[in-house]
Amino acid sequence: MTAETVPNRAALMRQLATIREQGYAINKEESERGLTAISARVRGGTPQLDLAVSVAVPSVRADSLLVKRVRELVLDVVEPGG
């Protein structure tokens, strides 16, 4: 846990709803200080085949432009041409 970890269940539920709506998650030092990760679900046809793709970068390099570009790449892997 870090100072950025989601503090309670209600906040976590709100964050999960946002993630489902936008189709990706950004973890800014929530699980490890100094690490930012962008992740998305890869649907495999059945829930048993669902996977995830995640790209992690050092937080010191994770400015808004890099996060935007990595998010675009992750989403393109999940839904090519989407």
TAWO-V740187 format. One record per pair of residues at least 12 apart in sequence whose ideal C-beta (glycine too) atoms are under 10 Angstrom apart, sorted by the first residue. I is the first residue (numbers start at 0). GAP is how many residues later the second one is. If there is no record, write none. Layout:
# TAWO-V740187
[[I	GAP] [I	GAP]]
This chain:
# TAWO-V740187
[[0	29] [0	30] [0	31] [1	26] [1	27] [1	28] [1	29] [1	30] [1	31] [1	32] [1	33] [2	26] [2	27] [2	30] [3	23] [3	24] [3	25] [3	26] [3	27] [3	28] [3	29] [3	32] [3	55] [4	22] [4	24] [4	25] [4	26] [5	24] [14	15] [18	20] [18	21] [18	22] [19	21] [21	18] [21	49] [21	53] [22	17] [22	18] [22	48] [22	51] [22	52] [22	55] [22	56] [22	59] [23	14] [23	15] [23	16] [23	17] [23	29] [23	30] [23	46] [23	47] [23	48] [23	50] [23	51] [23	54] [24	12] [24	13] [24	14] [24	15] [24	16] [24	27] [24	29] [24	46] [24	49] [25	12] [25	13] [25	36] [25	41] [25	44] [25	45] [25	48] [26	12] [26	27] [26	29] [27	31] [27	34] [27	39] [28	30] [28	33] [30	25] [31	24] [31	27] [32	26] [33	24] [33	25] [33	26] [33	28] [34	21] [34	22] [34	23] [34	24] [34	27] [35	19] [35	20] [35	21] [35	22] [35	23] [35	24] [35	25] [35	26] [35	27] [35	30] [35	31] [35	34] [36	17] [36	18] [36	19] [36	20] [36	22] [36	25] [36	30] [36	33] [36	37] [37	15] [37	16] [37	17] [37	18] [37	19] [37	24] [37	28] [37	29] [37	30] [37	31] [37	32] [37	33] [37	34] [37	35] [37	36] [37	37] [38	13] [38	14] [38	15] [38	16] [38	17] [38	32] [38	35] [38	39] [39	12] [39	13] [39	14] [39	15] [39	31] [39	34] [39	35] [39	36] [39	37] [39	38] [39	39] [40	12] [40	37] [41	32] [41	35] [41	36] [41	37] [42	35] [42	36] [50	27] [51	22] [51	26] [52	20] [52	21] [52	22] [52	24] [52	25] [53	16] [53	20] [54	12] [54	15] [54	16] [54	18] [54	19] [54	22] [55	14] [56	13]]
